[in-house]
């Protein structure tokens, strides 16, 4: 999982990427290609 200050550029890398808020943190999840997982931190 990548940890980035800004997720906007990571979101456009794959069309299956989804932006999700969990427990006050912002995540990118991708069911088809899990290598694109990221967290804002």
N, C-alpha and C positions, 0 to 999 in steps of 0.2 A: 504494500500500500504506500502510495506517495503521500507526503505531507507538504502542502503548499500554502502560501499566503493567499493566493488568488486561484480559484478553480475555473475561471471563465475560459481560459485557453485549453485546459484539459477536457472540458465538457464537449468541445467540438471535434475531438480526435476520433470519435466513433459514434455512429448514429444510434447505437443502443444505450448510450450513457444516460443515466438518470440522476438528477440532483435530489437528494433526500436530506431532511433535517431530522437528526436523532439526538436527544439529550443535549440540545443546545449546540451541537456540532453539525457542520455541513459536510455531507459525503457525496461522492460520485460512485454509483454502483453500476455494474454491467454484468448481467447474467450470462451473456454469450461469451464475453471475453473478460474474465475476472482480472486480467493484468492491468486493466484501466481503473481499478479501484483507487480512490484518493480521498483524503480528508483535509479539511482546511484547519490550519493550526498556527 
